[in-house]
Structure formats: C-alpha cells, structure tokens
C-alpha cells in the first residue's frame, strides 16, 4: 500500500441532515417492555471535492442527494436503569452530480441519478440520574448511486458515546 500526500489546495466538504418520524404501535409485544415501531426518514446531503493534478489540472466534483427511507425499530425498555434499541432503515435517493475539469480547456458535466441507502443502528442507554443518561451507539451505513458513468457504492461505520438529558 502506498500513500501520496495531496496538494495543500485540495479539499473536501460534506454537510447533511436527517429527520425521522417514528411511532411504536406494537408495545409489550411477547413480553413487558419490548416494543416494535415503524417510521419514515427524510435526508439531504451535499458532498464536494476539489483536487489538483500536475502540471495544471483541477477537478471540482459535487454531489447533492435527497432521500426517503422506511424505518423499522425494536427497543427493550423493561428495566428503569437501562434500555437497548435496534433501528434499520432502507430507502431511495435521488440527486445531481457535477464534474468540472479545468486545464487548457474547461469541461463541465452534470447528471441526474438515483440510488439507495441502508442504515443499521444499535444503541444502549444507562440512566445515571432521573434526567441524565449515558449512551453508546454503533451505526453502519451503506449507500449506492447509479447515473450516467457515475456509479459507485460506499459504506461507513461509527461508534459514539455521549450523554443525553431530558424527561
């Protein structure tokens, strides 16, 4: 494996957001404290890269996606001190990608396309006080896109630990 340092002028920028609406219509299913829920999620994201190549070539790429997904969740809240939950979402995305090549000549290409997204989260919480909880969560996310010569898939995982407060 080889690593090459990128020029200082190179950069990447990513911003996104998600909103989920979920209800638990099946409560105390098979046992006290085990709930199963369904929901819907909306998402939006923008990703852009700026790359430079020798001798004098610049590539600007961008991708903007909007998506929606169906969500299925299960949680176990049988005990007052701790809880655990699993959430799985799967859906579609639609977006636009652009590529701008700058060198001796300038070329700009744009394409519309669709894709998919899948998210799996496992989360546990422990109550520390009546209003404060410590949580740990693992998220595994995968996405794919298909558009005129711009087809790719990628995945990412993250582990987070934090504190929440509230009712």
Contact map, one row per residue, 1 for C-alpha under 8 A:
11100000000000000000000000000000000000000000000000000000000000000000000000000000000000000000000000000000000000000000000000000000000000000000000000000000000000000000000
11110000000000000000000000000000000000000000000000000000000000000000000000000000000000000000000000000000000000000000000000000000000000000000000000000000000000000000000
11111000000000000000000000000000000000000000000000000000000000000000000000000000000000000000000000000000000000000000000000000000000000000000000000000000000000000000000
01111100000000000000000000000000000000000000000000000000000000000000000000000000000000000000000000000000000000000000000000000000000000000000000000000000000000000000000
00111110000000000000000000000000000000000000000000000000000000000000000000000000000000000000000000000000000000000000000000000000000000000000000000000000000000000000000
00011111010000000000000000000000000000000000000000000000000000000000000000000000000000000000000000000000000000000000000000000000000000000000000000000000000000000000000
00001111110000000000000000000000000000000000000000010000000000000000000000000000000000000000000000000000000000000000000000000000000000000000000000000000000000000000000
00000111111000000000000000000000000000000000000000000000000000000000000000000000000000000000000000000000000000000000000000000000000000000000000000000000000000000000000
00000011111000000000000000000000000000000000000001110000000000000000000000000000000000000000000000000000000000000000000000000000000000000000000000000000000000000000000
00000111111100000000000000000000000000000000000011110000000000000000000000000000000000000000000000000000000000000000000000000000000000000000000000000000000000000000000
00000001111110000000000000000000000000000000000011100000000000000000000000000000000000000000000000000000000000000000000000000000000000000000000000000000000000000000000
00000000011111000000000000000000000000000000001111000000000000000000000000000000000000000000000000000000000000000000000000000000000000000000000000000000000000000000000
00000000001111100000000000000000000000000000011110000000000000000000000000000000000000000000000000000000000000000000000000000000000000000000000000000000000000000000000
00000000000111110000000000000000000000000000111100000000000000000000000000000000000000000000000000000000000000000000000000000000000000000000000000000000000000000000000
00000000000011111000000000000000000000000000111000000000000000000000000000000000000000000000000000000000000000000000000000000000000000000000000000000000000000000000000
00000000000001111100000000000000000000000011110000000000000000000000000000000000000000000000000000000000000000000000000000000000000000000000000000000000000000000000000
00000000000000111110000000000000000000000011100000000000000000000000000000000000000000000000000000000000000000000000000000000000000000000000000000000000000000000000000
00000000000000011111000000000000000000001111000000000000000000000000000000000000000000000000000000000000000000000000000000000000000000000000000000000000000000000000000
00000000000000001111100000000000000000001110000000000000000000000000000000000000000000000000000000000000000000000000000000000000000000000000000000000000000000000000000
00000000000000000111110000000000000000111100000000000000000000000000000000000000000000000000000000000000000000000000000000000000000000000000000000000000000000000000000
00000000000000000011111000000000000000111000000000000000000000000000000000000000000000000000000000000000000000000000000000000000000000000000000000000000000000000000000
00000000000000000001111100000000000011110000000000000000000000000000001000000000000000000000000000000000000000000000000000000000000000000000000000000000000000000000000
00000000000000000000111110000000000011100000000000000000000000000000000000000000000000000000000000000000000000000000000000000000000000000000000000000000000000000000000
00000000000000000000011111100000001111000000000000000000000000000000000000000000000000000000000000000000000000000000000000000000000000000000000000000000000000000000000
00000000000000000000001111100000001111000000000000000000000000000000000000000000000000000000000000000000000000000000000000000000000000000000000000000000000000000000000
00000000000000000000000111111000001110000000000000000000000000000000000000000000000000000000000000000000000000000000000000000000000000000000000000000000000000000000000
00000000000000000000000111111000111100000000000000000000000000000000000000000000000000000000000000000000000000000000000000000000000000000000000000000000000000000000000
00000000000000000000000001111111111000000000000000000000000000000000000000000000000000000000000000000000000000000000000000000000000000000000000000000000000000000000000
00000000000000000000000001111111111100000000000000000000000000000000000000000000000000000000000000000000000000000000000000000000000000000000000000000000000000000000000
00000000000000000000000000011111010000000000000000000000000000000000000000000000000000000000000000000000000000000000000000000000000000000000000000000000000000000000000
00000000000000000000000000011111110000000000000000000000000000000000000000000000000000000000000000000000000000000000000000000000000000000000000000000000000000000000000
00000000000000000000000000011111110000000000000000000000000000000000000000000100000000000000000000000000000000000000000000000000000000000000000000000000000000000000000
00000000000000000000000000111011111000000000000000000000000000000000000000111110000000000000000000000000000000000000000000000000000000000000000000000000000000000000000
00000000000000000000000000111111111100000000000000000000000000000000000001111100000000000000000000000000000000000000000000000000000000000000000000000000000000000000000
00000000000000000000000111111000111110000000000000000000000000000000000001111000000000000000000000000000000000000000000000000000000000000000000000000000000000000000000
00000000000000000000000111101000011111000000000000000000000000000000000111100000000000000000000000000000000000000000000000000000000000000000000000000000000000000000000
00000000000000000000011111000000001111100000000000000000000000000000000111000000000000000000000000000000000000000000000000000000000000000000000000000000000000000000000
00000000000000000000011110000000000111110000000000000000000000000000011110000000000000000000000000000000000000000000000000000000000000000000000000000000000000000000000
00000000000000000001111000000000000011111000000000000000000000000000011100000000000000000000000000000000000000000000000000000000000000000000000000000000000000000000000
00000000000000000001110000000000000001111100000000000000000000000001111000000000000000000000000000000000000000000000000000000000000000000000000000000000000000000000000
00000000000000000111100000000000000000111110000000000000000000000001111000000000000000001000000000000000000000000000000000000000000000000000000000000000000000000000000
00000000000000000111000000000000000000011111000000000000000000000111100000000000000000000000000000000000000000000000000000000000000000000000000000000000000000000000000
00000000000000011110000000000000000000001111100000000000000000000111000000000000000000000000000000000000000000000000000000000000000000000000000000000000000000000000000
00000000000000011100000000000000000000000111110000000000000000011110000000000000000000000000000000000000000000000000000000000000000000000000000000000000000000000000000
00000000000001111000000000000000000000000011111000000000000000011100000000000000000000000000000000000000000000000000000000000000000000000000000000000000000000000000000
00000000000011110000000000000000000000000001111100000000000001111000000000000000000000000000000000000000000000000000000000000000000000000000000000000000000000000000000
00000000000111100000000000000000000000000000111110000000000001110000000000000000000000000000000000000000000000000000000000000000000000000000000000000000000000000000000
00000000000111000000000000000000000000000000011111000000000111100000000000000000000000000000000000000000000000000000000000000000000000000000000000000000000000000000000
00000000011110000000000000000000000000000000001111100000001111000000000000000000000000000000000000000000000000000000000000000000000000000000000000000000000000000000000
00000000111100000000000000000000000000000000000111110000011110000000000000000000000000000000000000000000000000000000000000000000000000000000000000000000000000000000000
00000000111000000000000000000000000000000000000011111000011100000000000000000000000000000000000000000000000000000000000000000000000000000000000000000000000000000000000
00000010110000000000000000000000000000000000000001111101111000000000000000000000000000000000000000000000000000000000000000000000000000000000000000000000000000000000000
00000000000000000000000000000000000000000000000000111111110000000000000000000000000000000000000000000000000000000000000000000000000000000000000000000000000000000000000
00000000000000000000000000000000000000000000000000011111100000000000000000000000000000000000000000000000000000000000000000000000000000000000000000000000000000000000000
00000000000000000000000000000000000000000000000000001111100000000000000000000000000000000000000000000000000000000000000000000000000000000000000000000000000000000000000
00000000000000000000000000000000000000000000000000011111110000000000000000000000000000000000000000000010000000000000000000000000000000000000000000000000000000000000000
00000000000000000000000000000000000000000000000000011111111000000000000000000000000000000000000000001110000000000000000000000000000000000000000000000000000000000000000
00000000000000000000000000000000000000000000000001111001111100000000000000000000000000000000000000001110000000000000000000000000000000000000000000000000000000000000000
00000000000000000000000000000000000000000000000011110000111110000000000000000000000000000000000000111100000000000000000000000000000000000000000000000000000000000000000
00000000000000000000000000000000000000000000000111100000011111000000000000000000000000000000000001111000000000000000000000000000000000000000000000000000000000000000000
00000000000000000000000000000000000000000000000111000000001111100000000000000000000000000000000011110000000000000000000000000000000000000000000000000000000000000000000
00000000000000000000000000000000000000000000011110000000000111110000000000000000000000000000000011100000000000000000000000000000000000000000000000000000000000000000000
00000000000000000000000000000000000000000000011100000000000011111000000000000000000000000000001111000000000000000000000000000000000000000000000000000000000000000000000
00000000000000000000000000000000000000000001111000000000000001111100000000000000000000000000001110000000000000000000000000000000000000000000000000000000000000000000000
00000000000000000000000000000000000000000001110000000000000000111110000000000000000000000000111100000000000000000000000000000000000000000000000000000000000000000000000
00000000000000000000000000000000000000000111100000000000000000011111000000000000000000000000111000000000000000000000000000000000000000000000000000000000000000000000000
00000000000000000000000000000000000000000111000000000000000000001111100000000000000000000011110000000000000000000000000000000000000000000000000000000000000000000000000
00000000000000000000000000000000000000011110000000000000000000000111110000000000000000000011100000000000000000000000000000000000000000000000000000000000000000000000000
00000000000000000000000000000000000000011100000000000000000000000011111000000000000000001111000000000000000000000000100000000000000000000000000000000000000000000000000
00000000000000000000000000000000000001111000000000000000000000000001111100000000000000001110000000000000000000000000000000000000000000000000000000000000000000000000000
00000000000000000000010000000000000001111000000000000000000000000000111110000000000000111100000000000000000000000000000000000000000000000000000000000000000000000000000
00000000000000000000000000000000000111100000000000000000000000000000011111000000000000111000000000000000000000000000000000000000000000000000000000000000000000000000000
00000000000000000000000000000000000111000000000000000000000000000000001111100000000011110000000000000000000000000000000000000000000000000000000000000000000000000000000
00000000000000000000000000000000011110000000000000000000000000000000000111110000000011100000000000000000000000000000000000000000000000000000000000000000000000000000000
00000000000000000000000000000000111100000000000000000000000000000000000011111000001111000000000000000000000000000000000000000000000000000000000000000000000000000000000
00000000000000000000000000000000111000000000000000000000000000000000000001111100001110000000000000000000000000000000000000000000000000000000000000000000000000000000000
00000000000000000000000000000000111000000000000000000000000000000000000000111111011100000000000000000000000000000000000000000000000000000000000000000000000000000000000
00000000000000000000000000000001110000000000000000000000000000000000000000011111001000000000000000000000000000000000000000000000000000000000000000000000000000000000000
00000000000000000000000000000000100000000000000000000000000000000000000000001111111000000000000000000000000000000000000000000000000000000000000000000000000000000000000
00000000000000000000000000000000000000000000000000000000000000000000000000001111111000000000000000000000000000000000000000000010000000000000000000000000000000000000000
00000000000000000000000000000000000000000000000000000000000000000000000000000011111000000000000000000000000000000000000000000111000000000000000000000000000000000000000
00000000000000000000000000000000000000000000000000000000000000000000000000001011111100000000000000000000000000000000000000011110000000000000000000000000000000000000000
00000000000000000000000000000000000000000000000000000000000000000000000000111111111110000000000000000000000000000000000000011100000000000000000000000000000000000000000
00000000000000000000000000000000000000000000000000000000000000000000000000111000011111000000000000000000000000000000000001111000000000000000000000000000000000000000000
00000000000000000000000000000000000000000000000000000000000000000000000011110000001111100000000000000000000000000000000001110000000000000000000000000000000000000000000
00000000000000000000000000000000000000000000000000000000000000000000000011100000000111110000000000000000000000000000000111100000000000000000000000000000000000000000000
00000000000000000000000000000000000000000000000000000000000000000000001111000000000011111000000000000000000000000000001111000000000000000000000000000000000000000000000
00000000000000000000000000000000000000000000000000000000000000000000001110000000000001111100000000000000000000000000011110000000000000000000000000000000000000000000000
00000000000000000000000000000000000000001000000000000000000000000000111100000000000000111110000000000000000000000000111100000000000000000000000000000000000000000000000
00000000000000000000000000000000000000000000000000000000000000000000111000000000000000011111000000000000000000000001111000000000000000000000000000000000000000000000000
00000000000000000000000000000000000000000000000000000000000000000011110000000000000000001111100000000000000000000001110000000000000000000000000000000000000000000000000
00000000000000000000000000000000000000000000000000000000000000000011100000000000000000000111110000000000000000000111100000000000000000000000000000000000000000000000000
00000000000000000000000000000000000000000000000000000000000000001111000000000000000000000011111000000000000000000111100000000000000000000000000000000000000000000000000
00000000000000000000000000000000000000000000000000000000000000001110000000000000000000000001111100000000000000011110000000000000000000000000000000000000000000000000000
00000000000000000000000000000000000000000000000000000000000000111100000000000000000000000000111110000000000000011100000000000000000000000000000000000000000000000000000
00000000000000000000000000000000000000000000000000000000000000111000000000000000000000000000011111000000000001111000000000000000000000000000000000000000000000000000000
00000000000000000000000000000000000000000000000000000000000011110000000000000000000000000000001111100000000001111000000000000000000000000000000000000000000000000000000
00000000000000000000000000000000000000000000000000000000000111100000000000000000000000000000000111110000000111100000000000000000000000000000000000000000000000000000000
00000000000000000000000000000000000000000000000000000000001111000000000000000000000000000000000011111000000111000000000000000000000000000000000000000000000000000000000
00000000000000000000000000000000000000000000000000000000001110000000000000000000000000000000000001111100011110000000000000000000000000000000000000000000000000000000000
00000000000000000000000000000000000000000000000000000000111100000000000000000000000000000000000000111110111100000000000000000000000000000000000000000000000000000000000
00000000000000000000000000000000000000000000000000000000111000000000000000000000000000000000000000011111111000000000000000000000000000000000000000000000000000000000000
00000000000000000000000000000000000000000000000000000001110000000000000000000000000000000000000000001111110000000000000000000000000000000000000000000000000000000000000
00000000000000000000000000000000000000000000000000000000000000000000000000000000000000000000000000000111110000000000000000000000000000000000000000000000000000000000000
00000000000000000000000000000000000000000000000000000000000000000000000000000000000000000000000000001111111000000000000000000000000000000000000000000000000000000000000
00000000000000000000000000000000000000000000000000000000000000000000000000000000000000000000000000011111111100000000000000000000000000000000000000000000000000000000000
00000000000000000000000000000000000000000000000000000000000000000000000000000000000000000000000000011100111110000000000000000000000000000000000000000000000000000000000
00000000000000000000000000000000000000000000000000000000000000000000000000000000000000000000000001111000011111000000000000000000000000000000000000000000000000000000000
00000000000000000000000000000000000000000000000000000000000000000000000000000000000000000000000001110000001111100000000000000000000000000000000000000000000000000000000
00000000000000000000000000000000000000000000000000000000000000000000000000000000000000000000000111100000000111110000000000000000000000000000000000000000000000000000000
00000000000000000000000000000000000000000000000000000000000000000000000000000000000000000000000111000000000011111000000000000000000000000000000000110000000000000000000
00000000000000000000000000000000000000000000000000000000000000000000000000000000000000000000011110000000000001111100000000000000000000000000000000110000000000000000000
00000000000000000000000000000000000000000000000000000000000000000000000000000000000000000000011110000000000000111110000000000000000000000000000011110000000000000000000
00000000000000000000000000000000000000000000000000000000000000000000000000000000000000000001111000000000000000011111000000000000000000000000000011100000000000000000000
00000000000000000000000000000000000000000000000000000000000000000000000000000000000000000001110000000000000000001111100000000000000000000000001111000000000000000000000
00000000000000000000000000000000000000000000000000000000000000000000000000000000000000000111100000000000000000000111110000000000000000000000001110000000000000000000000
00000000000000000000000000000000000000000000000000000000000000000000100000000000000000001111100000000000000000000011111000000000000000000000111100000000000000000000000
00000000000000000000000000000000000000000000000000000000000000000000000000000000000000011110000000000000000000000001111100000000000000000000111000000000000000000000000
00000000000000000000000000000000000000000000000000000000000000000000000000000000000000111100000000000000000000000000111110000000000000000011110000000000000000000000000
00000000000000000000000000000000000000000000000000000000000000000000000000000000000001111000000000000000000000000000011111000000000000000011100000000000000000000000000
00000000000000000000000000000000000000000000000000000000000000000000000000000000000001110000000000000000000000000000001111100000000000001111000000000000000000000000000
00000000000000000000000000000000000000000000000000000000000000000000000000000000000111100000000000000000000000000000000111110000000000001110000000000000000000000000000
00000000000000000000000000000000000000000000000000000000000000000000000000000000000111000000000000000000000000000000000011111000000000111100000000000000000000000000000
00000000000000000000000000000000000000000000000000000000000000000000000000000000011110000000000000000000000000000000000001111100000000111000000000000000000000000000000
00000000000000000000000000000000000000000000000000000000000000000000000000000000011100000000000000000000000000000000000000111110000011110000000000000000000000000000000
00000000000000000000000000000000000000000000000000000000000000000000000000000000111000000000000000000000000000000000000000011111000011100000000000000000000000000000000
00000000000000000000000000000000000000000000000000000000000000000000000000000001110000000000000000000000000000000000000000001111111111000000000000000000000000000000000
00000000000000000000000000000000000000000000000000000000000000000000000000000000100000000000000000000000000000000000000000000111111111000000000000000000000000000000000
00000000000000000000000000000000000000000000000000000000000000000000000000000000000000000000000000000000000000000000000000000011111110000000000000000000000000000000000
00000000000000000000000000000000000000000000000000000000000000000000000000000000000000000000000000000000000000000000000000000011111100000000000000000000000000000000001
00000000000000000000000000000000000000000000000000000000000000000000000000000000000000000000000000000000000000000000000000000011111110000000000000000000000000000000111
00000000000000000000000000000000000000000000000000000000000000000000000000000000000000000000000000000000000000000000000000000011111111000000000000000000000000000011110
00000000000000000000000000000000000000000000000000000000000000000000000000000000000000000000000000000000000000000000000000001111101111100000000000000000000000000011100
00000000000000000000000000000000000000000000000000000000000000000000000000000000000000000000000000000000000000000000000000001111000111110000000000000000000000001111000
00000000000000000000000000000000000000000000000000000000000000000000000000000000000000000000000000000000000000000000000000111100000011111000000000000000000000001111000
00000000000000000000000000000000000000000000000000000000000000000000000000000000000000000000000000000000000000000000000000111000000001111100000000000000000000111100000
00000000000000000000000000000000000000000000000000000000000000000000000000000000000000000000000000000000000000000000000011110000000000111110000000000000000000111000000
00000000000000000000000000000000000000000000000000000000000000000000000000000000000000000000000000000000000000000000000011100000000000011111000000000000000011110000000
00000000000000000000000000000000000000000000000000000000000000000000000000000000000000000000000000000000000000000000001111000000000000001111100000000000000011100000000
00000000000000000000000000000000000000000000000000000000000000000000000000000000000000000000000000000000000000000000001110000000000000000111110000000000001111000000000
00000000000000000000000000000000000000000000000000000000000000000000000000000000000000000000000000000000000000000000111100000000000000000011111000000000001110000000000
00000000000000000000000000000000000000000000000000000000000000000000000000000000000000000000000000000000000000000000111000000000000000000001111100000000111100000000000
00000000000000000000000000000000000000000000000000000000000000000000000000000000000000000000000000000000000000000011110000000000000000000000111110000000111000000000000
00000000000000000000000000000000000000000000000000000000000000000000000000000000000000000000000000000000000000000011100000000000000000000000011111000011110000000000000
00000000000000000000000000000000000000000000000000000000000000000000000000000000000000000000000000000000000000001111000000000000000000000000001111100111100000000000000
00000000000000000000000000000000000000000000000000000000000000000000000000000000000000000000000000000000000000001110000000000000000000000000000111111111000000000000000
00000000000000000000000000000000000000000000000000000000000000000000000000000000000000000000000000000000000000111100000000000000000000000000000011111110000000000000000
00000000000000000000000000000000000000000000000000000000000000000000000000000000000000000000000000000000000000111000000000000000000000000000000001111110000000000000000
00000000000000000000000000000000000000000000000000000000000000000000000000000000000000000000000000000000000000000000000000000000000000000000000001111110000000000000000
00000000000000000000000000000000000000000000000000000000000000000000000000000000000000000000000000000000000000000000000000000000000000000000000011111111000000000000000
00000000000000000000000000000000000000000000000000000000000000000000000000000000000000000000000000000000000000000000000000000000000000000000000111111111100000000000000
00000000000000000000000000000000000000000000000000000000000000000000000000000000000000000000000000000000000000000000000000000000000000000000000111000111110000000000000
00000000000000000000000000000000000000000000000000000000000000000000000000000000000000000000000000000000000000000000000000000000000000000000011110000011111000000000000
00000000000000000000000000000000000000000000000000000000000000000000000000000000000000000000000000000000000000000000000000000000000000000000011100000001111100000000000
00000000000000000000000000000000000000000000000000000000000000000000000000000000000000000000000000000000000000000000000000000000000000000001111000000000111110000000000
00000000000000000000000000000000000000000000000000000000000000000000000000000000000000000000000000000000000000000000000000000000000000000001110000000000011111000000000
00000000000000000000000000000000000000000000000000000000000000000000000000000000000000000000000000000000000000000000000000000000000000000111100000000000001111100000000
00000000000000000000000000000000000000000000000000000000000000000000000000000000000000000000000000000000000000000000000000000000000000000111000000000000000111110000000
00000000000000000000000000000000000000000000000000000000000000000000000000000000000000000000000000000000000000000000000000000000000000011110000000000000000011111000000
00000000000000000000000000000000000000000000000000000000000000000000000000000000000000000000000000000000000000000000000000000000000000011100000000000000000001111100000
00000000000000000000000000000000000000000000000000000000000000000000000000000000000000000000000000000000000000000000000000000000000001111000000000000000000000111110000
00000000000000000000000000000000000000000000000000000000000000000000000000000000000000000000000000000000000000000000000000000000000001110000000000000000000000011111000
00000000000000000000000000000000000000000000000000000000000000000000000000000000000000000000000000000000000000000000000000000000000111100000000000000000000000001111100
00000000000000000000000000000000000000000000000000000000000000000000000000000000000000000000000000000000000000000000000000000000000111100000000000000000000000000111110
00000000000000000000000000000000000000000000000000000000000000000000000000000000000000000000000000000000000000000000000000000000001110000000000000000000000000000011111
00000000000000000000000000000000000000000000000000000000000000000000000000000000000000000000000000000000000000000000000000000000001100000000000000000000000000000001111
00000000000000000000000000000000000000000000000000000000000000000000000000000000000000000000000000000000000000000000000000000000011000000000000000000000000000000000111
